[in-house]
C-alpha cells in the first residue's frame, strides 16, 4: 500500500525515482497520471448518488465523456445509480470506488484490496475489468490477498516485506508457489 501510494504521488516522503515514459515523474505528474482505490472506500465516496460518484471530481469535459450508465452496468451497479453511496452495501461501495477509478481515465490504476466485501460474481466482474484495462495498455497494480482474484486478473505476483520485493512469480507458474509466498 505504501509503495502504491508513493507511485501515485500520494506519499510525500517516498524515496527513489518513478519514471513515466522513460522520464522522471514528479509527484504532481504521478498524481495526474494515476488513480487509486483505497482499501477503505468509505473515505473516498463523496457524491450524493452512485451515478454522480462515478465522475465526482473530474473536470466537466472529462465527466461529460464518461458513459456513467455503462460503467455502472459493467460492475452490476446500474440498479443503485440514484442511491446515496452511504446506503450501499460494502461490496457495492467497493465496486463503486472501482467504477470511479476506471472512469477517471488514468494511465496508472492502483487497486488496494478491490474485492474486499465482494461476492464471487462481483470479484469476477472486477477481474474482467482489470484484464480489460491492462489490455488497453494501462498499468494496473493490485494489492490483494485474494488468490481467486490473482488467478482471474493477474499475470505476475510480487511479495513485499519491509519495503522490498522478497519473491516474485508468474501466475502461470502455478499457485503452489504463490500460496506459499503469501503464507496461505
ROTOR-629842 format. One record per atom (N, C-alpha, C): residue in three letters; x, y, z. Coordinates in pm, whole numbers, padded with zeros to 5 digits, always signed. Example, Ala and Ser with C-alpha at 12.3 -4.5 7.8 and 13.67 -1.06 7.14 Angstrom:
<pts>
ALA+01319-00569+00780
ALA+01230-00450+00780
ALA+01320-00330+00780
SER+01285-00225+00708
SER+01367-00106+00714
SER+01290+00003+00787
</pts>
This chain:
<pts>
UNK+00083-00119+00000
UNK+00000+00000+00000
UNK+00087+00125+00000
UNK+00190+00126+00083
UNK+00278+00242+00090
UNK+00347+00266-00044
UNK+00396+00161-00107
UNK+00461+00174-00238
UNK+00363+00230-00340
UNK+00243+00178-00344
UNK+00146+00223-00443
UNK+00104+00367-00418
UNK+00090+00405-00293
UNK+00060+00546-00263
UNK+00173+00635-00315
UNK+00297+00591-00297
UNK+00412+00669-00347
UNK+00411+00674-00500
UNK+00381+00562-00564
UNK+00375+00559-00710
UNK+00271+00657-00765
UNK+00162+00672-00692
UNK+00054+00762-00734
UNK+00080+00907-00693
UNK+00190+00931-00625
UNK+00221+01067-00583
UNK+00148+01109-00458
UNK+00097+01014-00383
UNK+00020+01046-00263
UNK+00105+01047-00137
UNK+00227+00997-00146
UNK+00316+00997-00029
UNK+00423+01103-00045
UNK+00438+01188+00052
UNK+00535+01298+00044
UNK+00678+01253+00072
UNK+00693+01149+00151
UNK+00828+01115+00196
UNK+00881+00989+00129
UNK+00845+00968+00006
UNK+00893+00850-00065
UNK+01034+00873-00119
UNK+01114+00769-00115
UNK+01248+00775-00173
UNK+01248+00698-00304
UNK+01345+00728-00387
UNK+01356+00657-00513
UNK+01304+00742-00628
UNK+01303+00682-00744
UNK+01264+00752-00866
UNK+01154+00674-00937
UNK+01055+00744-00983
UNK+00948+00685-01062
UNK+00958+00744-01202
UNK+00956+00656-01301
UNK+00963+00700-01440
UNK+00829+00679-01508
UNK+00789+00777-01589
UNK+00674+00765-01677
UNK+00724+00801-01816
UNK+00702+00713-01911
UNK+00751+00735-02047
UNK+00901+00758-02050
UNK+00973+00689-01961
UNK+01118+00697-01958
UNK+01174+00823-01895
UNK+01087+00910-01847
UNK+01131+01034-01783
UNK+01091+01034-01637
UNK+01174+01097-01556
UNK+01145+01108-01413
UNK+01011+01180-01394
UNK+00927+01124-01312
UNK+00794+01180-01289
UNK+00789+01246-01152
UNK+00758+01373-01151
UNK+00741+01443-01025
UNK+00618+01389-00954
UNK+00605+01424-00829
UNK+00488+01382-00752
UNK+00360+01431-00820
UNK+00361+01553-00865
UNK+00243+01612-00930
UNK+00210+01537-01059
UNK+00308+01504-01137
UNK+00285+01431-01262
UNK+00230+01291-01234
UNK+00282+01226-01131
UNK+00231+01093-01094
UNK+00086+01102-01050
UNK+00052+01205-00974
UNK-00086+01222-00928
UNK-00180+01242-01046
UNK-00137+01319-01144
UNK-00221+01343-01263
UNK-00238+01218-01348
UNK-00139+01130-01347
UNK-00141+01011-01432
UNK-00209+00891-01368
UNK-00241+00900-01239
UNK-00286+00780-01168
UNK-00416+00800-01093
UNK-00477+00686-01061
UNK-00597+00682-00979
UNK-00586+00560-00889
UNK-00637+00571-00769
UNK-00621+00461-00673
UNK-00752+00436-00599
UNK-00785+00308-00583
UNK-00895+00265-00497
UNK-00831+00222-00365
UNK-00869+00290-00259
UNK-00813+00260-00127
UNK-00882+00140-00065
UNK-00815+00080+00031
UNK-00869-00038+00098
UNK-01001-00004+00167
UNK-01010+00109+00233
UNK-01133+00150+00299
UNK-01199+00257+00214
UNK-01291+00216+00129
UNK-01351+00307+00032
UNK-01445+00409+00096
UNK-01484+00390+00221
UNK-01573+00487+00285
UNK-01511+00626+00289
UNK-01378+00633+00281
UNK-01311+00763+00284
UNK-01292+00824+00147
UNK-01345+00761+00043
UNK-01329+00819-00090
UNK-01459+00830-00168
UNK-01570+00816-00100
UNK-01701+00833-00164
UNK-01763+00963-00113
UNK-01789+01057-00204
UNK-01830+01191-00163
UNK-01960+01241-00225
UNK-02002+01187-00336
UNK-02115+01242-00410
UNK-02248+01205-00345
UNK-02353+01265-00397
UNK-02489+01244-00344
UNK-02559+01122-00403
UNK-02502+01065-00511
UNK-02560+00945-00570
UNK-02448+00860-00627
UNK-02478+00732-00647
UNK-02377+00642-00706
UNK-02340+00690-00846
UNK-02437+00734-00925
UNK-02408+00782-01060
UNK-02317+00904-01056
UNK-02343+00996-00965
UNK-02260+01117-00954
UNK-02119+01082-00904
UNK-02108+00978-00826
UNK-01978+00938-00772
UNK-01882+00894-00883
UNK-01935+00834-00986
UNK-01850+00782-01094
UNK-01765+00893-01155
UNK-01819+01013-01166
UNK-01744+01122-01227
UNK-01710+01233-01128
UNK-01729+01209-01000
UNK-01702+01310-00898
UNK-01556+01356-00906
UNK-01536+01485-00910
UNK-01402+01541-00911
UNK-01338+01553-01047
UNK-01399+01498-01150
UNK-01343+01509-01284
UNK-01377+01646-01343
UNK-01289+01699-01426
UNK-01323+01822-01497
UNK-01448+01798-01582
UNK-01524+01900-01603
UNK-01654+01887-01673
UNK-01641+01815-01806
UNK-01544+01851-01887
UNK-01528+01788-02018
UNK-01503+01637-02003
UNK-01417+01599-01909
UNK-01388+01457-01886
UNK-01512+01385-01833
UNK-01584+01449-01741
UNK-01705+01388-01686
UNK-01811+01368-01793
UNK-01826+01465-01882
UNK-01925+01454-01990
UNK-01893+01341-02087
UNK-01765+01305-02097
UNK-01723+01199-02190
UNK-01745+01058-02134
UNK-01775+01048-02005
UNK-01793+00917-01941
UNK-01935+00868-01960
UNK-01949+00744-02004
UNK-02080+00679-02012
UNK-02106+00615-01877
UNK-02158+00695-01786
UNK-02178+00652-01647
UNK-02262+00527-01639
UNK-02367+00520-01718
UNK-02454+00402-01717
UNK-02379+00276-01753
UNK-02294+00283-01853
UNK-02216+00166-01895
UNK-02117+00124-01786
UNK-02054+00222-01723
UNK-01958+00191-01616
UNK-02030+00122-01501
UNK-02145+00174-01462
UNK-02222+00114-01353
UNK-02272-00026-01391
UNK-02319-00043-01515
UNK-02368-00174-01561
UNK-02257-00279-01556
UNK-02137-00240-01600
UNK-02026-00335-01603
UNK-01996-00393-01465
UNK-02025-00314-01362
UNK-01998-00360-01226
UNK-02127-00393-01150
UNK-02236-00416-01224
UNK-02367-00454-01167
UNK-02416-00353-01065
UNK-02399-00224-01099
UNK-02442-00117-01008
UNK-02551-00029-01071
UNK-02599-00064-01189
UNK-02697+00020-01256
UNK-02826+00032-01175
UNK-02859-00066-01095
UNK-02979-00061-01012
UNK-02968+00031-00891
UNK-02850+00082-00863
UNK-02831+00168-00746
UNK-02784+00309-00786
UNK-02796+00342-00912
UNK-02743+00469-00965
UNK-02793+00591-00888
UNK-02919+00589-00844
UNK-02977+00705-00776
UNK-02959+00702-00625
UNK-02905+00595-00573
UNK-02889+00584-00427
UNK-02765+00657-00378
UNK-02773+00706-00255
UNK-02657+00770-00192
UNK-02555+00660-00161
UNK-02426+00684-00188
UNK-02324+00582-00162
UNK-02324+00528-00019
UNK-02360+00610+00078
UNK-02361+00565+00218
UNK-02465+00456+00242
UNK-02565+00444+00155
UNK-02671+00344+00173
UNK-02639+00211+00106
UNK-02525+00205+00037
UNK-02489+00083-00036
UNK-02423-00019+00056
UNK-02427-00145+00015
UNK-02358-00250+00090
UNK-02207-00230+00074
UNK-02131-00299+00154
UNK-01985-00289+00146
UNK-01933-00327+00008
UNK-01984-00434-00048
UNK-01942-00477-00181
UNK-01981-00378-00289
UNK-02100-00319-00277
UNK-02143-00218-00374
UNK-02054-00094-00365
UNK-02021-00053-00244
UNK-01931+00062-00228
UNK-01795+00034-00291
UNK-01746-00086-00270
UNK-01617-00124-00326
UNK-01621-00118-00479
UNK-01726-00174-00538
UNK-01739-00172-00684
UNK-01758-00029-00735
UNK-01826+00055-00657
UNK-01845+00195-00697
UNK-01711+00269-00698
UNK-01627+00244-00600
UNK-01494+00307-00598
UNK-01412+00260-00719
UNK-01425+00132-00754
UNK-01357+00080-00873
UNK-01411+00152-00997
UNK-01542+00170-01005
UNK-01604+00238-01119
UNK-01549+00381-01133
UNK-01539+00452-01024
UNK-01489+00590-01027
UNK-01342+00593-01070
UNK-01265+00498-01023
UNK-01124+00489-01060
UNK-01110+00468-01210
UNK-01189+00380-01264
UNK-01184+00349-01407
UNK-01231+00469-01489
UNK-01339+00533-01446
UNK-01396+00646-01519
UNK-01299+00764-01526
UNK-01206+00772-01434
UNK-01109+00882-01433
UNK-01019+00878-01556
UNK-01009+00762-01621
UNK-00934+00751-01746
UNK-00784+00765-01731
UNK-00730+00732-01617
UNK-00587+00748-01592
UNK-00507+00633-01651
UNK-00377+00654-01666
UNK-00287+00554-01723
UNK-00241+00452-01620
UNK-00229+00495-01496
UNK-00183+00408-01388
UNK-00298+00392-01291
UNK-00342+00268-01274
UNK-00456+00238-01188
UNK-00411+00144-01077
UNK-00439+00183-00954
UNK-00398+00104-00839
UNK-00523+00065-00761
UNK-00531-00063-00729
UNK-00647-00115-00657
UNK-00598-00185-00531
UNK-00630-00130-00415
UNK-00589-00186-00286
UNK-00704-00270-00232
UNK-00686-00400-00235
UNK-00788-00497-00191
UNK-00923-00467-00258
UNK-00928-00468-00391
UNK-01051-00429-00462
UNK-01167-00526-00446
UNK-01143-00646-00396
UNK-01253-00742-00382
UNK-01296-00757-00236
UNK-01250-00670-00151
UNK-01291-00674-00010
UNK-01442-00654-00001
UNK-01511-00750+00059
UNK-01655-00739+00076
UNK-01737-00772-00048
UNK-01673-00823-00151
UNK-01742-00852-00277
UNK-01764-01002-00291
UNK-01882-01039-00341
UNK-01913-01179-00364
UNK-01840-01231-00489
UNK-01854-01360-00517
UNK-01783-01423-00628
UNK-01816-01358-00762
UNK-01943-01330-00788
UNK-01981-01265-00913
UNK-01915-01128-00924
UNK-01917-01052-00817
UNK-01854-00920-00816
UNK-01705-00929-00838
UNK-01641-01029-00776
UNK-01497-01048-00794
UNK-01466-01078-00940
UNK-01548-01161-01003
UNK-01525-01194-01143
UNK-01544-01073-01233
UNK-01642-00990-01201
UNK-01664-00867-01278
UNK-01542-00775-01266
UNK-01493-00759-01144
UNK-01376-00674-01123
UNK-01256-00733-01196
UNK-01238-00863-01189
UNK-01125-00929-01256
UNK-01130-00906-01407
UNK-01248-00923-01468
UNK-01261-00900-01612
UNK-01227-00755-01646
UNK-01273-00664-01563
UNK-01245-00523-01585
UNK-01095-00494-01575
UNK-01029-00551-01475
UNK-00884-00530-01460
UNK-00809-00583-01582
UNK-00849-00699-01631
UNK-00787-00756-01751
UNK-00807-00665-01872
UNK-00929-00612-01887
UNK-00959-00524-02000
UNK-00875-00396-01992
UNK-00862-00341-01873
UNK-00783-00219-01855
UNK-00636-00244-01890
UNK-00584-00357-01847
UNK-00445-00390-01880
UNK-00428-00409-02030
UNK-00528-00470-02095
UNK-00522-00491-02240
UNK-00524-00358-02315
UNK-00577-00254-02254
UNK-00578-00120-02314
UNK-00443-00052-02300
UNK-00350-00116-02231
UNK-00217-00058-02214
UNK-00200+00022-02087
UNK-00298+00017-02000
UNK-00285+00088-01873
UNK-00204+00002-01776
UNK-00131+00069-01688
UNK-00060-00003-01583
UNK-00161-00030-01472
UNK-00182-00157-01440
UNK-00279-00197-01339
UNK-00204-00268-01227
UNK-00207-00209-01109
UNK-00142-00269-00991
UNK-00250-00306-00892
UNK-00241-00428-00840
UNK-00342-00478-00747
UNK-00272-00523-00620
UNK-00318-00472-00508
UNK-00271-00516-00378
UNK-00381-00608-00325
UNK-00348-00734-00301
UNK-00453-00827-00260
UNK-00397-00949-00189
UNK-00485-01009-00111
UNK-00459-01139-00051
UNK-00554-01243-00112
UNK-00632-01202-00210
UNK-00737-01284-00270
UNK-00678-01369-00383
UNK-00655-01497-00354
UNK-00596-01587-00454
UNK-00685-01603-00577
UNK-00816-01601-00558
UNK-00907-01614-00673
UNK-00892-01493-00766
UNK-00880-01374-00709
UNK-00859-01254-00792
UNK-00727-01264-00865
UNK-00624-01308-00798
UNK-00493-01324-00862
UNK-00506-01420-00980
UNK-00575-01531-00960
UNK-00592-01630-01068
UNK-00667-01573-01186
UNK-00767-01490-01160
UNK-00852-01437-01267
UNK-00797-01311-01333
UNK-00719-01231-01262
UNK-00687-01098-01312
UNK-00540-01066-01326
UNK-00453-01143-01264
UNK-00313-01102-01258
UNK-00223-01191-01343
UNK-00114-01131-01390
UNK-00013-01205-01466
UNK+00109-01234-01381
UNK+00138-01144-01289
UNK+00261-01153-01211
UNK+00232-01116-01066
UNK+00298-01185-00974
UNK+00280-01161-00831
UNK+00414-01123-00771
UNK+00413-01015-00695
UNK+00531-00974-00619
UNK+00495-00979-00472
UNK+00582-01038-00393
UNK+00561-01039-00248
UNK+00659-00939-00188
UNK+00605-00847-00108
UNK+00690-00745-00047
UNK+00692-00762+00103
UNK+00807-00735+00160
UNK+00823-00739+00304
UNK+00924-00632+00342
UNK+00885-00544+00432
UNK+00976-00439+00474
UNK+01014-00344+00363
UNK+00924-00322+00267
UNK+00951-00230+00159
UNK+01035-00287+00046
UNK+01062-00415+00050
UNK+01143-00479-00054
UNK+01068-00597-00115
UNK+01093-00618-00244
UNK+01037-00737-00309
UNK+01120-00855-00263
UNK+01054-00950-00199
UNK+01125-01068-00147
UNK+01108-01189-00237
UNK+00996-01194-00311
UNK+00971-01306-00402
UNK+00883-01257-00516
UNK+00890-01329-00627
UNK+00801-01299-00738
UNK+00775-01425-00818
UNK+00660-01425-00886
UNK+00624-01541-00967
UNK+00528-01497-01076
UNK+00529-01570-01184
UNK+00428-01554-01289
UNK+00307-01636-01246
UNK+00189-01584-01266
UNK+00069-01658-01226
UNK+00062-01791-01300
UNK+00111-01795-01423
UNK+00108-01919-01500
UNK+00202-02025-01442
UNK+00291-01986-01351
UNK+00383-02082-01288
UNK+00310-02175-01192
UNK+00187-02141-01157
UNK+00110-02226-01067
UNK+00092-02163-00931
UNK-00008-02212-00861
UNK-00045-02148-00735
UNK+00025-02202-00613
UNK+00095-02312-00624
UNK+00165-02362-00507
UNK+00268-02259-00461
UNK+00346-02207-00555
UNK+00449-02108-00521
UNK+00386-01980-00469
UNK+00277-01938-00529
UNK+00212-01814-00488
UNK+00148-01831-00351
UNK+00081-01944-00328
UNK+00020-01971-00199
UNK+00127-01973-00090
UNK+00239-02036-00117
UNK+00349-02040-00021
UNK+00404-01900+00004
UNK+00419-01822-00104
UNK+00469-01687-00095
UNK+00381-01600-00005
UNK+00250-01621-00015
UNK+00155-01540+00062
UNK+00130-01596+00201
UNK+00194-01709+00232
UNK+00177-01767+00364
UNK+00043-01834+00385
UNK-00022-01873+00274
UNK-00155-01937+00285
UNK-00142-02087+00298
</pts>
